[in-house]
Amino acid sequence: QHPSRLDQRDKTENERLHALQVRATDNTAQTEVRAMFVTPRKDLQSRSALGGAVTLIASTAAGCLFIAQLYLYIVGSARHSLHVSRSQPVPLLPGQPNPFESRQHNVKGKIPLKIHVTFPHLSCDRVELRLDGSEPKHHDFDPSRPARVEKRRPNPIEVNAMYGHSVQKQFGGCTVKARLRIPIVGGQITVAMTPQTWMQGTQEIMRIAQKTDDKAAINEQLLNTYNVSHFIHSVQFGNPFSKQDAMPLEQRSHMIDNPYGGIAVESLQVKLIPTVHQTFFSTQNTYQLSVVDHTVQPETLVSSGVPVLPGLTLGYDFTPLAVHHVEGRDNFFVFLSSLISIVGGVFVTVSLFTGCVLHSAAAVAKKTD
């Protein structure tokens, strides 16, 4: 029994010594790790003006990148994509007894159209507006507005917009305004001379031409009577897309100068591009415009028998593709990880650069010694 007690005592002593060795090893490892992260390397402990300048540059760059990243996150980004345009039923053949008295028929399958055009030389009794070759009916107008085409003399604001400066004297002419609702199919809008005025104009041209062959004389006599030069204040289909760079049918002047007293046809072909504009708080269906302009001279009207009256002709059609413009922000965790990566990357890069510079300087100093 006595030897067994000695063996047990030795075993206990060995276990105690082993535990002390393990604890000492752990303390050494912790000390080394703490020294690794807390105590900087000796070659980076020296302070100099160069090191301060590098630290200042790094801090400034990190701050600028932080502000830029935060600004981009707050403002958000826009994404564009193409989709097939959504099909919509258009009630061209209504089946109810009196469909034009129904407000739903006026709204469904149609978009609003606003027209504001000024003819500075034609009186209002010589101008008319036609939709697809006929005068607008009651159901073609915006239900929230009076069902009529407004024709009046231009006011001072409209005259100043035409000439680009303040004009004091009184002007004649005619301003045509209307708010319509058109089906979402191709069509044509005409703001032009009345047929009676065009007939009188051709007779006047023939009468003057029989007396003289001088086209300048013809132009001078007809210039202030049948001149269809005009100024488009605005032609707006549906809700305009606010992000479009230019509005081709706003503040547009078309002055006609030809030997026949400014008689011609401005033919505008408009492609309407459906655009879904989605912001942080709402989604809106809008339209972008692509416009092609062509002027038809009176010789072409007479020789080719074009069934169009002098003035403004606007043909429009809808594209089968729609643009989706989505404004949004990235996920917050994506923003946070990107922010940490940018700021941390700046300091890591600067630290590596500083270390390389100091090591290179130390190596050069040793070789010099």
C-alpha positions in Angstrom: 0.0 0.0 0.0 2.8 2.4 0.7 4.3 2.2 -2.9 0.7 2.8 -4.3 0.4 6.0 -2.3 3.6 7.3 -3.7 2.5 6.5 -7.2 -0.8 8.3 -6.7 1.1 11.3 -5.3 3.5 11.4 -8.2 0.6 11.1 -10.6 -1.2 14.1 -9.0 2.0 16.1 -9.1 2.5 15.3 -12.8 -1.1 16.4 -13.6 -0.6 19.7 -11.7 2.7 20.4 -13.5 1.0 19.6 -16.9 -1.8 22.0 -16.1 0.6 24.7 -15.3 2.5 24.1 -18.5 -0.7 24.3 -20.5 -1.7 27.5 -18.8 1.7 29.0 -19.4 1.4 28.1 -23.1 -2.0 29.7 -23.4 -0.8 32.8 -21.7 2.2 33.0 -24.1 -0.1 32.5 -27.1 -2.5 35.2 -25.9 0.5 37.5 -25.2 1.8 36.9 -28.7 -1.7 37.5 -30.3 -2.2 40.7 -28.2 1.3 41.9 -29.2 0.5 41.1 -32.9 -2.7 43.3 -32.9 -1.9 45.9 -30.3 1.8 46.5 -30.6 2.7 47.9 -34.1 5.7 46.6 -36.0 9.0 48.4 -35.2 9.4 49.6 -38.7 6.0 51.4 -38.5 6.5 53.0 -35.1 8.5 56.0 -36.4 6.5 59.2 -36.9 7.3 61.5 -39.7 5.8 64.3 -41.8 5.5 61.9 -44.7 3.5 59.4 -42.6 1.2 62.2 -41.4 0.7 63.3 -45.0 -0.1 59.7 -46.1 -2.6 59.3 -43.2 -4.2 62.6 -44.0 -4.6 61.6 -47.7 -6.0 58.2 -46.7 -8.5 59.8 -44.3 -9.6 62.4 -46.9 -10.0 59.7 -49.6 -12.0 57.5 -47.3 -14.2 60.4 -46.2 -14.9 61.4 -49.8 -15.7 57.8 -50.8 -18.0 57.5 -47.8 -19.9 60.6 -48.7 -20.2 59.6 -52.4 -21.4 56.1 -51.5 -24.0 57.5 -49.1 -25.2 60.0 -51.7 -25.6 57.3 -54.3 -27.6 55.2 -51.9 -29.9 58.1 -50.9 -30.5 59.3 -54.5 -30.8 55.8 -55.9 -30.2 54.6 -59.4 -32.3 54.2 -62.5 -32.6 51.0 -64.6 -34.1 50.8 -68.1 -35.5 47.7 -69.7 -37.6 46.8 -72.8 -40.9 44.9 -72.6 -43.7 44.1 -74.9 -46.4 46.8 -74.5 -49.4 45.8 -72.5 -52.5 45.1 -74.5 -55.6 47.2 -73.8 -59.1 46.8 -75.2 -60.3 49.7 -77.3 -64.1 50.1 -77.5 -64.3 51.0 -81.2 -67.7 49.4 -81.6 -69.7 50.0 -78.4 -72.7 47.9 -77.9 -74.7 49.9 -75.5 -77.7 52.0 -76.7 -76.1 55.4 -76.1 -72.4 54.7 -75.4 -71.2 58.3 -75.7 -73.1 59.3 -72.6 -71.1 56.9 -70.5 -68.0 58.3 -68.7 -66.4 54.9 -68.6 -66.5 54.7 -72.4 -64.7 58.0 -72.6 -61.9 56.9 -70.4 -61.4 53.2 -71.0 -58.8 52.5 -73.8 -58.1 56.2 -74.4 -55.5 58.7 -73.4 -55.7 62.5 -73.0 -54.5 64.7 -75.8 -53.8 68.5 -75.3 -53.3 70.8 -78.3 -52.2 74.4 -78.1 -51.2 76.0 -81.5 -51.2 79.6 -82.8 -51.5 80.7 -86.4 -50.3 84.4 -86.5 -51.7 85.1 -90.0 -55.0 83.3 -90.2 -58.2 84.4 -88.6 -60.2 82.0 -86.5 -63.0 81.6 -89.1 -60.4 80.1 -91.5 -59.0 77.5 -89.2 -60.4 74.2 -88.1 -59.4 71.1 -86.1 -60.1 67.7 -87.4 -59.6 64.3 -85.7 -59.2 61.4 -88.2 -60.7 63.5 -91.0 -63.8 64.7 -89.2 -64.7 67.3 -86.6 -64.4 66.0 -83.0 -67.6 64.6 -81.5 -68.8 65.1 -78.0 -67.3 61.8 -76.8 -63.8 62.8 -78.2 -63.4 65.6 -75.6 -62.1 65.4 -72.1 -65.1 64.8 -69.8 -63.8 67.2 -67.2 -63.6 70.1 -69.8 -66.1 71.9 -72.0 -66.8 69.8 -75.1 -65.5 72.3 -77.7 -62.5 73.5 -79.6 -61.4 76.9 -78.2 -60.5 79.4 -81.0 -59.5 83.0 -80.1 -57.0 85.7 -80.8 -53.6 85.1 -79.2 -52.9 86.8 -75.9 -49.7 88.7 -75.1 -48.1 85.7 -73.5 -48.6 83.6 -76.6 -47.3 86.4 -78.8 -44.2 86.9 -76.7 -43.6 83.1 -76.8 -43.8 83.2 -80.6 -41.4 86.1 -81.2 -39.1 85.4 -78.2 -39.4 88.9 -76.8 -42.0 91.4 -75.5 -44.3 92.7 -78.3 -46.4 95.8 -77.6 -48.6 96.1 -80.7 -51.7 94.1 -81.3 -51.6 91.1 -83.5 -54.3 89.2 -85.3 -54.2 85.4 -85.9 -55.8 82.6 -84.2 -55.0 80.3 -81.2 -56.5 76.8 -81.2 -56.7 74.9 -77.9 -58.5 71.6 -77.2 -58.4 68.7 -74.7 -59.4 65.5 -76.3 -59.3 61.8 -75.5 -58.0 59.5 -78.3 -58.1 55.7 -78.6 -54.8 53.9 -78.1 -54.5 53.2 -81.9 -52.9 55.1 -84.7 -54.6 58.2 -86.0 -54.3 61.7 -87.4 -54.9 65.2 -86.1 -55.2 68.2 -88.5 -55.2 71.9 -87.6 -55.4 73.6 -90.9 -57.4 75.8 -93.3 -61.0 75.1 -93.8 -61.9 73.7 -97.3 -63.6 76.9 -98.2 -60.5 78.9 -97.4 -58.3 76.6 -99.4 -60.6 76.9 -102.4 -60.5 80.7 -102.1 -56.7 80.5 -101.8 -56.2 78.4 -105.0 -58.6 80.7 -106.9 -56.6 83.8 -105.7 -53.3 82.2 -106.7 -54.7 81.4 -110.2 -56.1 84.9 -110.6 -52.9 86.6 -109.6 -50.8 84.2 -111.8 -52.9 85.2 -114.8 -51.9 88.8 -114.3 -48.2 88.4 -113.6 -45.5 85.7 -113.7 -43.6 87.3 -110.9 -43.7 84.9 -108.0 -42.5 87.6 -105.6 -45.6 89.6 -106.4 -47.8 86.5 -105.7 -46.0 86.0 -102.5 -46.4 89.6 -101.4 -50.2 89.6 -102.1 -50.9 86.3 -100.3 -48.4 86.6 -97.5 -50.8 88.0 -94.8 -53.9 86.3 -96.0 -53.2 82.5 -96.5 -49.9 82.1 -94.7 -50.1 79.0 -92.5 -46.9 79.6 -90.5 -47.6 78.5 -87.0 -46.2 78.1 -83.5 -46.8 74.9 -81.5 -47.0 75.9 -77.8 -47.5 72.2 -76.8 -49.0 69.0 -78.1 -49.1 66.5 -75.2 -50.1 62.8 -75.4 -51.1 61.3 -72.1 -48.7 62.0 -69.2 -45.3 63.2 -70.6 -42.2 61.4 -69.4 -40.4 63.9 -67.2 -36.9 62.4 -67.8 -37.0 62.8 -71.6 -34.1 65.1 -72.7 -36.1 67.2 -75.1 -39.8 67.8 -75.7 -40.1 67.9 -79.6 -43.7 69.2 -79.6 -43.3 72.1 -77.2 -42.3 75.7 -78.1 -41.8 74.7 -81.7 -41.9 77.4 -84.4 -42.5 76.6 -88.1 -42.3 79.6 -90.4 -43.1 78.9 -94.0 -41.4 81.0 -96.7 -42.2 80.1 -100.3 -43.3 81.9 -103.4 -47.0 81.2 -102.7 -47.5 83.3 -99.6 -46.5 80.7 -97.0 -49.1 78.0 -98.1 -47.8 74.5 -97.3 -48.4 71.6 -95.0 -46.1 70.7 -92.0 -46.5 66.9 -91.7 -45.3 65.5 -88.3 -45.1 61.8 -87.8 -45.0 60.9 -84.1 -44.1 57.6 -82.6 -45.5 57.2 -79.1 -43.3 55.0 -76.9 -45.2 53.7 -73.8 -43.0 54.2 -70.8 -43.7 52.9 -67.3 -42.0 55.4 -64.8 -41.6 53.7 -61.4 -40.3 55.8 -58.5 -39.8 55.1 -54.8 -43.4 56.0 -54.1 -45.5 55.6 -57.2 -45.9 54.1 -60.7 -47.1 56.2 -63.6 -47.8 55.3 -67.3 -46.3 57.9 -69.5 -45.3 58.4 -73.2 -42.0 59.4 -74.9 -42.1 61.0 -78.3 -40.1 60.5 -81.5 -40.9 63.1 -84.2 -40.1 63.2 -87.9 -40.9 66.5 -89.7 -41.7 67.0 -93.4 -43.0 70.0 -95.3 -45.2 69.5 -98.3 -45.2 72.4 -100.7 -48.3 73.5 -102.6 -47.0 72.3 -106.0 -47.0 68.8 -104.5 -50.5 69.2 -103.1 -51.9 70.2 -106.5 -49.9 67.9 -108.8 -50.2 64.8 -106.6 -53.7 65.3 -105.4 -52.8 65.0 -101.8 -56.1 65.1 -99.8 -54.6 67.3 -97.1 -55.4 71.0 -96.4 -52.5 73.5 -95.8 -51.6 73.8 -92.1 -50.4 71.3 -89.5 -51.0 67.6 -89.9 -49.9 65.3 -87.0 -50.0 61.6 -87.5 -49.4 59.4 -84.5 -48.9 55.7 -83.8 -48.0 53.5 -80.8 -44.9 51.3 -80.7 -45.4 47.6 -79.6 -42.5 47.9 -77.2 -42.6 49.6 -73.9 -39.8 51.1 -71.8 -39.7 50.5 -68.0 -37.8 53.2 -66.1 -37.4 52.0 -62.5 -35.8 54.2 -59.9 -34.7 52.4 -56.7 -32.0 51.7 -54.1 -29.8 48.7 -53.5 -30.4 46.5 -50.5 -29.2 48.1 -47.3 -26.8 45.2 -46.5 -25.3 45.5 -50.0 -24.8 49.2 -49.4 -23.2 48.5 -45.9 -20.8 45.8 -47.2 -19.8 48.1 -50.1 -19.2 51.0 -47.7 -17.1 48.9 -45.4 -15.1 47.5 -48.3 -14.4 50.9 -49.7 -13.3 52.6 -46.5 -11.4 49.6 -45.2 -9.7 49.1 -48.6 -8.4 52.6 -48.6 -6.6 52.2 -45.2 -5.3 48.7 -46.1 -3.9 50.0 -49.4 -2.3 53.0 -47.8 -0.8 50.8 -45.0 0.7 48.5 -47.7 2.1 51.4 -49.6 3.6 53.0 -46.5 5.2 49.7 -45.5 6.7 49.3 -48.9 8.1 52.8 -48.8 9.6 52.4 -45.4 11.1 49.0 -46.2 12.6 50.4 -49.4 14.0 53.4 -47.5 15.6 51.1 -44.9 17.1 48.8 -47.5 18.6 51.8 -49.3 20.0 53.2 -46.1 21.7 49.8 -45.3 23.3 49.6 -48.7 24.5 53.2 -48.3 26.1 52.4 -44.9 
